[in-house]
């Protein structure tokens, strides 16, 4: 029997840039019409890959305010979380709400949406709310 080591990738593709575009291939009634087209390695025909950007579907009823990142806090989402939420470990919440993928890349002048408190995130229907096992509809084995 042949086995594969899943910790070793099949093929490593060199990073050759990303190009964003408007998705024109879908008409006005398509669910894809508002998505951006993302092209990986746009100049290399052998490795070009085109996909649609999937937006963060996060919605909340938590009170929040906008904050403009000053130059001395550029790339310091942990410090921003500490100043506004009282704990640097809450940087992931700010990153999640603002669709920041790596958790630290914030630029001077960037506007961030920062919640007034994390407590409402535990309310029913919010990000950290407990989910009843009965609502998961896991089926049977």
Buried (B, 14 or more C-beta within 10 A) or exposed (E): EEEEEEEEEEEEEEEEEEEEEEBEEEEEEEEEEEBEBBBBBBEEEEBEEEEBEEEEEEEBEBEBEEBEBEEEBBBBBBEBBBEBBEEBEBBEBBBBBBEBEEBEEBEEEEEBBBBEEBEBBEEEEBBEEEEEEEEEEEEEE
